[in-house]
Amino acid sequence: MSEVYKALLAADMDFTLLAPGKDVPEGNKKAIKALKEAGVAFTIATGRSSFLVGKFAEDLEIDVPIITSNGGSLFDAKTRKQFASRDFEDGKIRSLLRYLLDNDADATLYSDEGIFFAPCSSRKFFVEGYNVGVDPAKQSPIIDIDRSFPDREVIPHFNKILLIKPNKTIYDILSNDPELEAICSGPDLYDVMPEGSSKGNALLSLADYLGVPRSNTFAIGDNENDVSMIAAAGHGIAMGNATPGARSAAKYITANYDSLGFAKAVYEFIIPLVETF
């Protein structure tokens, strides 16, 4: 990277930077601008697919890679390409798909080719909502799959499965599989990724890529899937509305997301610390 940054901040999206389905509040946009003026690289760290962050990256003028798929990929919003992705092994994703499809799971899969929906997926509305008003060339591809999909000769690479309200049997099997990371990312939302995928690992990889000392990293979030990056960062921040796990991992706790807690953390905690670096 040609630009030199003093620090790096990775921010969760939903219930941290914004309300789900809404735009980033003006107060948080101003705080992001202040961060950049202070020499801080700002990025999003989200459980969302790479195809669901582009319009936010443009709006916030993010010029560094974005952490997507809950740490499963680093995404360049300008080129719309993943330059690093931790994907399921082919045999593993096929067996997972067969199991989930046979059990009528509410499953959505993230790939660098688009977002794939099992027959029982209830998540299509969210992607359709994102696509409204977006240039067709930048919309998220929506792809339906059926029971025959895992048996195709070639299937795409996938880095995350999103499950909605999985039954206890499904969740127990996936969460106890040593080859997988399964974690709650919101009310009734469960992310399943290959072992080793986390926002925390992605944050450290991005810091190394940008040449930012790991001690100069910040992370802010609210949920269990944010704990890894809050703990991995040199300076972890939890929202006022954060889960107990996120709060316990943090060095600083700010206000709720709907009270501009993100901006409060920027002005009262991050920028004063960066000025000492």
N, C-alpha and C positions, 0 to 999 in steps of 0.2 A: 504494500500500500504506500502511495506517495505521501499522503497526508499523515502528520504526526498528531496523535491524540494523547491528552494527559490522562484520560480515564475512559471507561466504558460503562454505560448503563443499559441493562436489558430489562424491559418492562413487559409484564403480562398484559393481556388485552382486557378480556371480559372481567368485570368487577374490580379492575385495577385502573386501567387507562380510560375505560369507557363502559357504558352499559351495553349488554348484548343487543345487537341489532341497531345500535345508535352510532352517531358520529362521535369523534373525540371532542370533548368540550373545549371551548375557546381558551379557558384558563389553563388547561393542560397543554394546548398548542403553544401558548406563550411561554410556558415553562420549558418546553422542549427547545424552543428557539434560544432561551437563556442558557440552556445546557450547552448548545453548540457554540455559543459565543464564549463560553467558559472553557472550551477545548475538550468537551466531552463527546465521544461518539455515542449516539443514541440508536437503539434498535428495539424491535419488538421480539418477545419470546412467547410464542403462542402454541396452543395445541391445535390450532387451525391448520388446514391444508395450505400449502404454498399458493394455491389458486384463490385463497380467500383473504389475502393480505395486500394485494397489489394497489387497490385504490387508497388504502390507508398509508402505504409507503409513499405514494405520490403526494397525498395531502400533507403528510408530515415531512416530506422531502428527506426521507431516510436514504442515506448514501453509503451505508455499510450493509453487509449481509444480515438477513433476518433469520431468526431461529424459528422454524416451523415444525409441525407434526410432533410437538412436545419434545423437541430436541432431536427428532429423527432426521432433520435435514437443515442445512444452511442454504438459504435461498437468496439469489441476486434478483431483486425486484426490477432492476433496469433491463436486464436481459431475459427475465422470466425463466431463468434456469437454476436448477439446483447444482451447486458445485461441490456439495458433499452430502451424502445421504446414507444412513444406516438402514439397509433394507433387510427384510426377512429372506432367509434362504428359500430357494424355489420349492424344495420339498416340504419345508415347514409351512409356508403360506398355503400351499395346496391342501395339506392335511387340516389346517385350521379352517380354511374355507369350507371344506367338506363337512366338518363337524358343525360349524355355525349354520350352514345352509340346511343341513339335515335336522337341526333343532330350531329352525325358524327364528334365529336370533335377529334382533334389530341391529344390523351391522352396516357400517359405512367404511370404505377403505380409501386410503390416500396413496396416490401414485404420482409420478412425474408426468403421467399422461392424462390425468384428470381425477375426478372423484367418482368412485364406483359404489353403487347402491344395491344391497341385497334386496330380495323381494319384500321383506318385512321392514325395511329401513323406514324410519319416520323422520329422517333428517333432510330429505330433499328440499323441503320448504325453506330451510335456512340458506342453502346454496342458491336456490331460485331467487330468494330475497336479495342476496348479495349481488346477483347478476343484473338486477333492475337498474337501469341507467348507466351501466358499464358498457364501454365500447365492445361490440361483439368479439373483436379480436382479443380482448383481455378478459372475457368472461370465463368462468370456471366450466370446463367440460363436465357434463352430467352423463354418466354411463350406467345403464342397468345391467345386472348380471343375474344368471339363474343357476340351477343346480349343475348344469353341464359345464359351467365356466372353469372350475378347477381341473377339469380333465382335458382342456384344450392343449394342443401341442406346445403353444407358447402363451404365457400370460405376462402382464407387466410386472415390474418391480414395485413392491409396496413397502412403505415404512411405518404405517400405523393403521390400526383398526379401531374405530370408534364404536362402542357398544352403548345402547340406551337401555337402561333398566334390565341388565342381564339377570337371569334367574340365578339362584345361589349355586346350583350345580355348575353352570357354565363359568361363573366368576371364580369359584373355588378351583376348578380345573386349570383355568388360565393363570390365576394368581400364584398357583403353586408350581407352575412349570418353570424350571430353572433357565430355560432358553428364552423366557419372556419377561418384559417389564409390564405390569398391569397396575394402573393407579387411577384414583378418582381425579377428574379434572373439572367437576362441577356437579350440581344437583342431578343425580341419576345418570351421569356421564362417566364412562370408564374407557381409558385409553390403553391399548395393548400395543406394545412395540417390541422389537428385538431386544434381547438382554444388552444392557449397557447404554441404551438410549435414555437420555434425560436432559432437561433444560440445563442442569448444572454442568454436565460434561460438555454440552454445546457452548455454553458461555465461556468456559475455559479455552476451548478450541478457538473460538472467535477472538478472544483476547490475544492469544498467541499469534493468530493470523494478522491482527491489526498492530501487533507490536506493543500492546498495552500491558504493563506489569499486572500480574494476577492480583496483587495487593491493591491495585487501583481500579478494581471492578466493583460495580454496584448492581444489585438486582432487586426488583420490587414485584411483589405478587400477593395473592390472597388465598390460594388453594393448595391442596396436597401436592399437586403436580408442580408447584412452584418451590416447594421446600428444598429440592436439590440445588436449585440455583441460588436461593437465598442463603443456604448454608455454604455453597462453594464460593460465593462472591467474597471479595475482601470486606465488603460492607453490605450486608443483607438488610432489606427493608420489608416490613409487612404492613399491609393495609389495616385500617381500623376494623374492617369487616372480615379480616382473615380468619382462617381456621386456627385452632389451638396449635397444630403442628407448625404452620407457617409462622405464627407469632413467636413460638419458642425458638425457632431457628434464626430469628432476626436480631439485629443490633439496634434497630430503630423501628418504632411503630408510629405510623402516621394516622391521618383521619380516614374516614370511610371514602369509598370511591365516589359516592354521590355528593360528597362535600369537598371535592377536589383534593383528596388526600395525596394524589400523585404530585400535584403542583406544590403542596405544602412540604413534601419530602424534598423536592428539588431545591426550594428556596431556603429551607431551614436546616437541611442536613447535607445534601449532596454538594451544592456549590460551595458552601463554607469549607467543607473538607477538601474539595479539589483545589481550592486556593492555597492550601498548605502543601500540596504535592510539589 
